[in-house]
């Protein structure tokens, strides 16, 4: 099983690199207007071409996690080639504002809602100095109280994605 996962991930990375190198050779470099082109490209991506969304459910409340950096691969159905996307982001502590953290009570279950079941995930907590202070495999293990920024690092067959959320844990 582990060999199959490693083999699959190796193929995804190889095909992703090939896809990236092909797209870089065929597209001219643009200095102006690249941000608007990126927005257009992002909007046109299909469900498989971008990482899934992630929400948390606490009681009746739904919290939408923000998308951070990611490495994602998919099969382009038009060219029938694997395409790899590497997206950097601001640090997690700059993606969300800890002062606007959503209040949650750890007595209630915090459920992570995945569109597709991942291979694995972990939850990282940050302190006020933007340092990772703890890593968890479930929110029920969280020990920090107060306003904290959390990364949820998720691994799928298609790649690895970081989601960010600010919670005020009671």
N, C-alpha and C positions, 0 to 999 in steps of 0.2 A: 504494500500500500504506500509506504513512504517513498519507495523508488518511483512509483507511478506519479506521485505528487511532485517529486523533484524533477522527473523527466518532463512532466507537463509544464512546470514553471520554467525549466530551461528552454523549452520550445517557445513559450510565450515571450521570454526575454529576447531570444534570437530573432524571432519573427518581428518583434516590436522594434528591435534595432534596425533590421532590414527595412521595415516600413518607414521608420524615421529617416533613415539615410536616403531612401528613394524620394520621399517628399521634400527633403532639403535640397536635393539636386534638381528637382523639376520646378521648384518655385523660386522666382527671383527674390532677392532680398529687398525688403521694403523698409524705408526709414520713416515715412510719414503715414499716418492713418492705421498703423498696425493694431491699435487698441479697438478700433471699430471693426476691423476684420476678425479679430479674436472674438468679439461679441457675436458677430454673425455666425462664425463657425460653431461657437458654443450652443447657440439657439438651434442650429440645424442638426445637432447630434441626436441619434436615436437612442432608445433605451439601453441597448447593449454597448454603445460607444462611449458612455460616460458612467462614472460610479453611481451606484444607487443612492437614494436619499436615506437618511437615518433620522428616526424620531425616538424620543423617550416618552414613556407613559408613566405618570405618577397619579394614581387614583383615576380621576376623570380628566386630568390635564395632559395635553400633548405638548411636548417641547421639541422644536425642530433644531437639530444640531446643524452647525455651519460646516461647510466643506472646507477642509484645509488642503494641504498638499497631497498629491497622489501619483501613483505609477499605475497605469491602466492599459490593458491590451484588448483588442477586439478584432474580429474578422470583418474586413470591409467587403460587403456583399457585391459591390459594383466591380471591384478589382480582384476579388477573391484572394487578397493578401492580408496578412496580419499587420495591424497598425498598433504602434505603441505610443502612449502619451505620457509625458512626464510633466506634471504641473507643480510648480513651487508655489508657496504662499507666504504670507507674513507669518511671524511667530504666532502660536496659538494665543498668547497673551495680548496680541494686537488684533486678532480676528474678532474676539468678543470682549466686552467691557465687564469686568468683574463687578463693577458697581451696579450693573443692571442684571445681576444674577437672579435666576428664578428660584423662589423659595420652595424647598422640598423638605419633607419630614421623612427621616430614615425609617420611621415606624411603618410607613407605606412602602410597598414594593415599587422599585424603580425598574421598569422593564425596558430593555433596548429592543426596538422594533426594526428588524432587518427586512428589506425587500426580498433579499435572497439570503439563505442561510450561509454564513461565512465558514471558512476553514477554522479560523480562530480570531480572537480579539482580546485586547487588553485595555484597561482604563488607567490613565496616568493623571495624577493630581499635581498641581503647581502651587508653590508658595507665593507670597507677596513679592519675592525677588525674582520671579519667573524661573525658578528652578524646579525640576521634577522632584517631588518629595516622597511619592509612593506610587506603586503600580499594583493594580487589582485585576481580578478576573471576573468580578461581579460587583455591582453597586452595594450589595448587602454587606460587603467586607469593608466599605469605606469608613474611615475613622475620623477624618477631618470634619470639623464643625465650622460653620460660617461660610463666607463667600469664597469660593474656590473655582478655578478654571480646570476643566477636565478635557483631556484628549481621549478619544476612543479610537484606537488604532486597529483597523479591521483588515484581515487578509482573506481574499477570495482567490479562485483560480485565475481570475482576470488581473489581479494585482493587489496592491496595498493602498489603503486610503486612511487619511486622518480626518476625523470629525471633531469639532470643538463645541463645548457647551459650558456656560457659567452657571453654577448652582450655589444657592445659599442654603446649606445643609443645616437643619435643625435637629 
